[in-house]
Amino acid sequence: MYGVKHMFRKNDWEFDWSELMTGVIFLVVAYFLFKKPGVALSGFVMVIALAAIIRGIAKLSAYRHLREDTGIRATLMLINAILDIILGFLFIFNVPVGIISISYVFAAWFLVDAIVGLLNVGHLKQFNLFLYVVSIILDILGIVVGLLLLMNPVVTAVTLATLVGFYFAILGVNAIVIAFARRM
């Protein structure tokens, strides 16, 4: 079994195709977000709404069996299922509420993703100092975008698609940088 030291040796890494594909996909998503921000954001809210309704219905269908197995704890899932369905219909019939809610979700996602990236960027230093610094800068930019999303959700809702587009562009470039850095 290989130790941690062995795992991070320069010779053990190869070109990272999954990072490259992730980067390209994120750049394509960013392009569409820049091109049609209103449509993209409204469409995203609708997808989230439908997913919430489907998830709620799935929980409702499992409720009877769960109640037989767990008793009162199943009531919490029943309440959760009903809330999922209500939230889904609320988003379908009131897209602006969905957009504001999603701005908080994206803010949390961006912050967590950028912080995790920043905490794990150290291994790139062994490959290329310049790419290591670029990755740190991109992760810090991701944290800034996440904080901007949290600070003013109303303004964020108006510009969310653009900010999300920038963030996906940042993530895309960063993933491509990592793919090439691991090859060196």
C-alpha beads as a LAMMPS data file, in Angstrom:
LAMMPS data file: protein, C-alpha beads

184 atoms
183 bonds

1 atom types
1 bond types

-500.0 500.0 xlo xhi
-500.0 500.0 ylo yhi
-500.0 500.0 zlo zhi

Masses

1 110.0

Atoms # bond

1 1 1 0.000 0.000 0.000
2 1 1 1.297 3.437 -0.891
3 1 1 1.839 6.079 1.748
4 1 1 0.743 9.699 1.580
5 1 1 4.247 10.825 0.624
6 1 1 4.267 8.459 -2.335
7 1 1 0.865 9.716 -3.518
8 1 1 2.112 13.297 -3.915
9 1 1 5.409 12.636 -5.642
10 1 1 5.779 14.451 -8.924
11 1 1 6.302 11.283 -10.962
12 1 1 3.020 9.712 -9.814
13 1 1 0.727 12.253 -11.463
14 1 1 -0.346 12.236 -15.085
15 1 1 -2.366 14.621 -17.203
16 1 1 -5.773 14.886 -15.525
17 1 1 -8.396 14.356 -18.228
18 1 1 -11.301 14.563 -15.773
19 1 1 -10.156 18.031 -14.654
20 1 1 -9.805 19.089 -18.288
21 1 1 -13.324 17.860 -19.135
22 1 1 -14.723 19.553 -16.024
23 1 1 -13.026 22.790 -17.022
24 1 1 -14.384 22.661 -20.565
25 1 1 -17.924 21.877 -19.349
26 1 1 -17.782 24.754 -16.850
27 1 1 -16.585 27.127 -19.573
28 1 1 -19.482 26.055 -21.827
29 1 1 -21.943 26.637 -18.958
30 1 1 -20.381 30.074 -18.370
31 1 1 -20.809 30.937 -22.053
32 1 1 -24.534 30.149 -21.967
33 1 1 -24.995 32.041 -18.708
34 1 1 -23.399 35.140 -20.283
35 1 1 -25.383 34.768 -23.506
36 1 1 -28.891 34.387 -21.980
37 1 1 -28.694 35.201 -18.247
38 1 1 -32.419 35.751 -17.608
39 1 1 -33.494 32.625 -19.421
40 1 1 -30.741 30.575 -17.793
41 1 1 -31.659 31.684 -14.285
42 1 1 -35.412 31.246 -14.763
43 1 1 -34.819 27.839 -16.319
44 1 1 -32.602 26.846 -13.432
45 1 1 -35.316 27.831 -10.945
46 1 1 -37.810 25.700 -12.859
47 1 1 -35.465 22.691 -12.816
48 1 1 -34.953 23.098 -9.065
49 1 1 -38.737 23.412 -8.606
50 1 1 -39.450 20.242 -10.566
51 1 1 -36.693 18.380 -8.696
52 1 1 -38.206 19.453 -5.356
53 1 1 -41.673 18.280 -6.406
54 1 1 -40.354 14.931 -7.654
55 1 1 -38.316 14.463 -4.489
56 1 1 -41.347 15.289 -2.349
57 1 1 -43.508 12.794 -4.227
58 1 1 -40.807 10.135 -3.871
59 1 1 -40.674 10.752 -0.120
60 1 1 -44.454 10.540 0.097
61 1 1 -44.419 7.192 -1.674
62 1 1 -41.855 5.859 0.813
63 1 1 -43.659 7.280 3.854
64 1 1 -45.936 4.288 4.558
65 1 1 -43.038 1.809 4.575
66 1 1 -40.859 4.103 6.648
67 1 1 -43.678 4.632 9.175
68 1 1 -43.980 0.849 9.591
69 1 1 -40.228 0.571 10.186
70 1 1 -39.476 3.669 12.247
71 1 1 -42.764 4.914 13.691
72 1 1 -42.868 8.570 14.621
73 1 1 -39.601 9.452 12.882
74 1 1 -41.395 8.946 9.580
75 1 1 -43.543 11.986 10.386
76 1 1 -40.494 14.195 9.942
77 1 1 -40.021 12.820 6.449
78 1 1 -43.701 13.367 5.704
79 1 1 -43.390 17.003 6.757
80 1 1 -40.208 17.308 4.698
81 1 1 -41.932 15.790 1.657
82 1 1 -44.822 18.235 1.935
83 1 1 -42.383 21.153 2.297
84 1 1 -40.466 19.968 -0.791
85 1 1 -43.678 19.904 -2.829
86 1 1 -44.829 23.307 -1.541
87 1 1 -41.399 24.804 -2.234
88 1 1 -41.420 23.344 -5.730
89 1 1 -44.814 24.843 -6.545
90 1 1 -43.814 28.153 -4.924
91 1 1 -40.792 28.343 -7.229
92 1 1 -42.870 27.411 -10.294
93 1 1 -45.496 30.059 -9.603
94 1 1 -43.127 32.703 -8.212
95 1 1 -39.825 32.531 -10.075
96 1 1 -38.400 35.701 -8.390
97 1 1 -38.673 34.021 -4.959
98 1 1 -36.849 31.037 -6.417
99 1 1 -34.113 33.242 -7.841
100 1 1 -33.518 34.959 -4.484
101 1 1 -33.480 31.593 -2.673
102 1 1 -31.072 30.150 -5.190
103 1 1 -28.729 33.101 -4.707
104 1 1 -28.190 31.959 -1.109
105 1 1 -27.668 28.344 -2.178
106 1 1 -25.104 29.370 -4.803
107 1 1 -23.329 31.638 -2.334
108 1 1 -22.884 28.750 0.086
109 1 1 -21.793 26.411 -2.715
110 1 1 -19.246 28.866 -4.124
111 1 1 -17.794 29.642 -0.709
112 1 1 -17.450 25.996 0.264
113 1 1 -16.017 24.990 -3.109
114 1 1 -13.502 27.845 -3.172
115 1 1 -12.442 27.276 0.437
116 1 1 -11.959 23.549 -0.183
117 1 1 -9.971 24.388 -3.323
118 1 1 -7.813 26.809 -1.361
119 1 1 -7.227 24.266 1.390
120 1 1 -6.189 21.616 -1.142
121 1 1 -4.114 23.717 -3.537
122 1 1 -0.821 22.942 -1.764
123 1 1 -0.087 19.857 -3.835
124 1 1 0.214 21.989 -7.006
125 1 1 3.331 23.709 -5.639
126 1 1 5.410 20.623 -6.426
127 1 1 4.343 20.733 -10.082
128 1 1 4.636 24.388 -10.998
129 1 1 4.888 27.439 -8.727
130 1 1 3.199 29.753 -11.263
131 1 1 0.190 27.461 -11.679
132 1 1 0.016 27.023 -7.910
133 1 1 -0.213 30.814 -7.493
134 1 1 -2.789 31.082 -10.300
135 1 1 -4.927 28.427 -8.610
136 1 1 -4.719 30.294 -5.283
137 1 1 -5.775 33.538 -6.986
138 1 1 -8.701 31.805 -8.711
139 1 1 -9.854 30.222 -5.444
140 1 1 -9.650 33.611 -3.693
141 1 1 -11.709 35.116 -6.519
142 1 1 -14.220 32.323 -5.937
143 1 1 -14.448 33.274 -2.256
144 1 1 -14.972 36.932 -3.219
145 1 1 -17.776 35.963 -5.623
146 1 1 -19.376 33.808 -2.920
147 1 1 -19.233 36.669 -0.425
148 1 1 -20.720 39.071 -2.987
149 1 1 -23.570 36.642 -3.506
150 1 1 -24.242 36.573 0.252
151 1 1 -24.012 40.319 0.880
152 1 1 -26.974 41.494 -1.148
153 1 1 -29.282 38.766 -2.388
154 1 1 -31.653 41.169 -4.175
155 1 1 -28.883 42.711 -6.265
156 1 1 -27.376 39.269 -6.596
157 1 1 -30.651 37.903 -7.954
158 1 1 -30.511 40.503 -10.714
159 1 1 -26.904 39.735 -11.584
160 1 1 -26.764 36.114 -10.434
161 1 1 -26.498 34.591 -13.871
162 1 1 -23.559 36.837 -14.728
163 1 1 -21.839 36.162 -11.409
164 1 1 -22.503 32.453 -11.763
165 1 1 -21.122 32.670 -15.311
166 1 1 -17.944 34.322 -14.009
167 1 1 -17.638 31.725 -11.291
168 1 1 -18.070 28.849 -13.724
169 1 1 -15.477 30.508 -15.966
170 1 1 -13.107 30.755 -12.977
171 1 1 -13.768 27.129 -12.024
172 1 1 -13.311 26.062 -15.647
173 1 1 -9.989 27.837 -16.077
174 1 1 -8.822 26.579 -12.686
175 1 1 -9.724 22.975 -13.562
176 1 1 -7.837 23.244 -16.858
177 1 1 -4.838 24.754 -15.043
178 1 1 -4.873 21.835 -12.598
179 1 1 -5.133 19.312 -15.450
180 1 1 -1.989 20.699 -17.073
181 1 1 -0.177 21.332 -13.756
182 1 1 -0.399 17.685 -12.762
183 1 1 1.266 16.698 -16.008
184 1 1 4.402 18.750 -15.394

Bonds

1 1 1 2
2 1 2 3
3 1 3 4
4 1 4 5
5 1 5 6
6 1 6 7
7 1 7 8
8 1 8 9
9 1 9 10
10 1 10 11
11 1 11 12
12 1 12 13
13 1 13 14
14 1 14 15
15 1 15 16
16 1 16 17
17 1 17 18
18 1 18 19
19 1 19 20
20 1 20 21
21 1 21 22
22 1 22 23
23 1 23 24
24 1 24 25
25 1 25 26
26 1 26 27
27 1 27 28
28 1 28 29
29 1 29 30
30 1 30 31
31 1 31 32
32 1 32 33
33 1 33 34
34 1 34 35
35 1 35 36
36 1 36 37
37 1 37 38
38 1 38 39
39 1 39 40
40 1 40 41
41 1 41 42
42 1 42 43
43 1 43 44
44 1 44 45
45 1 45 46
46 1 46 47
47 1 47 48
48 1 48 49
49 1 49 50
50 1 50 51
51 1 51 52
52 1 52 53
53 1 53 54
54 1 54 55
55 1 55 56
56 1 56 57
57 1 57 58
58 1 58 59
59 1 59 60
60 1 60 61
61 1 61 62
62 1 62 63
63 1 63 64
64 1 64 65
65 1 65 66
66 1 66 67
67 1 67 68
68 1 68 69
69 1 69 70
70 1 70 71
71 1 71 72
72 1 72 73
73 1 73 74
74 1 74 75
75 1 75 76
76 1 76 77
77 1 77 78
78 1 78 79
79 1 79 80
80 1 80 81
81 1 81 82
82 1 82 83
83 1 83 84
84 1 84 85
85 1 85 86
86 1 86 87
87 1 87 88
88 1 88 89
89 1 89 90
90 1 90 91
91 1 91 92
92 1 92 93
93 1 93 94
94 1 94 95
95 1 95 96
96 1 96 97
97 1 97 98
98 1 98 99
99 1 99 100
100 1 100 101
101 1 101 102
102 1 102 103
103 1 103 104
104 1 104 105
105 1 105 106
106 1 106 107
107 1 107 108
108 1 108 109
109 1 109 110
110 1 110 111
111 1 111 112
112 1 112 113
113 1 113 114
114 1 114 115
115 1 115 116
116 1 116 117
117 1 117 118
118 1 118 119
119 1 119 120
120 1 120 121
121 1 121 122
122 1 122 123
123 1 123 124
124 1 124 125
125 1 125 126
126 1 126 127
127 1 127 128
128 1 128 129
129 1 129 130
130 1 130 131
131 1 131 132
132 1 132 133
133 1 133 134
134 1 134 135
135 1 135 136
136 1 136 137
137 1 137 138
138 1 138 139
139 1 139 140
140 1 140 141
141 1 141 142
142 1 142 143
143 1 143 144
144 1 144 145
145 1 145 146
146 1 146 147
147 1 147 148
148 1 148 149
149 1 149 150
150 1 150 151
151 1 151 152
152 1 152 153
153 1 153 154
154 1 154 155
155 1 155 156
156 1 156 157
157 1 157 158
158 1 158 159
159 1 159 160
160 1 160 161
161 1 161 162
162 1 162 163
163 1 163 164
164 1 164 165
165 1 165 166
166 1 166 167
167 1 167 168
168 1 168 169
169 1 169 170
170 1 170 171
171 1 171 172
172 1 172 173
173 1 173 174
174 1 174 175
175 1 175 176
176 1 176 177
177 1 177 178
178 1 178 179
179 1 179 180
180 1 180 181
181 1 181 182
182 1 182 183
183 1 183 184
